[in-house]
Amino acid sequence: MTEDVPPTTLARAESSIGEVALRRRGRHTELIVGGAFVMDTVDVSTEVELAAVALERHPAPRRVLVGGLGLGYTAATVATDDRVRHVAVVEMAEPLVDWARAGLLPTDLDDPRIHLRAADVGEVLVATPGKWDVILLDVDNGPGFLVREENADLYAPAGLRRAVAALAPGGVLAIWSSHVAPELLETLRAVGVGTVEEVLRCVQREGRDLEYAIYLLAGVGSASGRGERSTTQ
Ligand SMILES: C[S@@+](CC[C@H](N)C(=O)[O-])C[C@H]1O[C@@H](n2cnc3c(N)ncnc32)[C@H](O)[C@@H]1O
């Protein structure tokens, strides 16, 4: 639960997507991007699970792309998998990358396989065809609650096809959302490659039950990768 104490600012700077700030509230850290609350450390189970469920669905994930960095939980979880050789973490808010390098984030990203980079993950997807075994997208609060308007392209049919094109054969795409997103599920199905799956998780915040979701497209470009898996809870 969010602690009922005023926040202290740990770091604050301008970025290409507006002001970014790291705040401390009691025992927890908060991230503000473009003046809006993006996340905190109260419950990061689904940020961790985004990495875990995607890695589980790939037989040999060596190259992983994570967009964006946030507080680093997804990226740090990827690095716990010994099969992974290279983790590219792409973050649009440049100061956040500097703060991660300076050790200001609540996660340990000091691993030679982790490569932090300030960029738009949409541009990286276009520039890296066929490169990634696993792509993890957590750049918004979900397709219905964007951190920046331009990110809407990532969830549109053309954007999802670009992500698929950036996968190596057998690749897995996973997208985090703070809400159930039926339109994204439909668009993933319409892309027509791989196995589509919706993983739902109940998270309690401030006395409320919230339903978070992870959308998966697995087995892209592999012989066995056609079909549909049902929702798992
Ligand atoms: C919800 S946070 C990610 C949380 C992360 N999964 C974790 O475990 O802490 C979303 C991050 O994506 C960044 N972001 C937003 N749009 C982006 C884009 N187009 N490319 C790269 N990063 C982006 C935001 O600045 C923010 O740091």
Ligand as a Chemical Component Dictionary entry (heavy atoms), coordinates in Angstrom:
data_LIG
# 
_chem_comp.id                   LIG 
_chem_comp.type                 NON-POLYMER 
_chem_comp.pdbx_formal_charge   0 
_chem_comp.three_letter_code    LIG 
# 
loop_
_chem_comp_atom.comp_id 
_chem_comp_atom.atom_id 
_chem_comp_atom.alt_atom_id 
_chem_comp_atom.type_symbol 
_chem_comp_atom.charge 
_chem_comp_atom.model_Cartn_x 
_chem_comp_atom.model_Cartn_y 
_chem_comp_atom.model_Cartn_z 
_chem_comp_atom.pdbx_ordinal 
LIG C1  C1  C 0  6.094  1.659  -16.561 1  
LIG S1  S1  S 1  7.754  2.128  -16.849 2  
LIG C2  C2  C 0  8.565  0.573  -17.112 3  
LIG C3  C3  C 0  8.666  -0.251 -15.867 4  
LIG C4  C4  C 0  9.666  -1.380 -15.961 5  
LIG N1  N1  N 0  9.069  -2.536 -16.624 6  
LIG C5  C5  C 0  10.196 -1.805 -14.603 7  
LIG O1  O1  O 0  10.287 -3.006 -14.353 8  
LIG O2  O2  O -1 10.511 -0.940 -13.775 9  
LIG C6  C6  C 0  7.667  2.764  -18.493 10 
LIG C7  C7  C 0  8.971  3.389  -18.966 11 
LIG O3  O3  O 0  8.971  3.478  -20.402 12 
LIG C8  C8  C 0  9.548  4.718  -20.784 13 
LIG N2  N2  N 0  9.073  5.010  -22.158 14 
LIG C9  C9  C 0  7.907  5.561  -22.542 15 
LIG N3  N3  N 0  7.813  5.571  -23.880 16 
LIG C10 C10 C 0  8.952  5.013  -24.363 17 
LIG C11 C11 C 0  9.424  4.719  -25.664 18 
LIG N4  N4  N 0  8.701  4.993  -26.752 19 
LIG N5  N5  N 0  10.649 4.135  -25.793 20 
LIG C12 C12 C 0  11.393 3.833  -24.683 21 
LIG N6  N6  N 0  10.982 4.089  -23.421 22 
LIG C13 C13 C 0  9.770  4.656  -23.261 23 
LIG C14 C14 C 0  9.084  5.676  -19.709 24 
LIG O4  O4  O 0  9.904  6.817  -19.662 25 
LIG C15 C15 C 0  9.204  4.792  -18.447 26 
LIG O5  O5  O 0  10.490 4.885  -17.887 27 
# 
loop_
_chem_comp_bond.comp_id 
_chem_comp_bond.atom_id_1 
_chem_comp_bond.atom_id_2 
_chem_comp_bond.value_order 
_chem_comp_bond.pdbx_ordinal 
LIG C1  S1  SING 1  
LIG S1  C2  SING 2  
LIG S1  C6  SING 3  
LIG C2  C3  SING 4  
LIG C3  C4  SING 5  
LIG C4  N1  SING 6  
LIG C4  C5  SING 7  
LIG C5  O1  DOUB 8  
LIG C5  O2  SING 9  
LIG C6  C7  SING 10 
LIG C7  O3  SING 11 
LIG C7  C15 SING 12 
LIG O3  C8  SING 13 
LIG C8  N2  SING 14 
LIG C8  C14 SING 15 
LIG N2  C9  SING 16 
LIG N2  C13 SING 17 
LIG C9  N3  DOUB 18 
LIG N3  C10 SING 19 
LIG C10 C11 SING 20 
LIG C10 C13 DOUB 21 
LIG C11 N4  SING 22 
LIG C11 N5  DOUB 23 
LIG N5  C12 SING 24 
LIG C12 N6  DOUB 25 
LIG N6  C13 SING 26 
LIG C14 O4  SING 27 
LIG C14 C15 SING 28 
LIG C15 O5  SING 29 
# 
